[in-house]
């Protein structure tokens, strides 16, 4: 069994949802589900391990959801999501408690 962590990619968007910065994390594995819903760990090819996980379109859609959730809750949110068949689902949103007060 793999004991490696999966580091997420990081994308920064401005208020107009333009991507202003991105850091793509090199991944050796992916955790997926098989047709029966069971967890499956897949080794990634060297080419795939260096590629973006999300498309620019998905990043912008998620950025829009983040803006709306933060407006609704009046606080920065930690948002969990899933994508299946190109459809994005927000599965959880909660206040971020690990950021300091900023001016």
Secondary structure, DSSP 8 states (H G I E B T S, - for coil): ---------EEEE-TT--EEEEE----SEEEEE-TTS-EEEEE--HHHHTS-SS-HHHHHHHHHHHHHHHHHHTS-EEEEEEEETTEEEEEEEEE--SS----
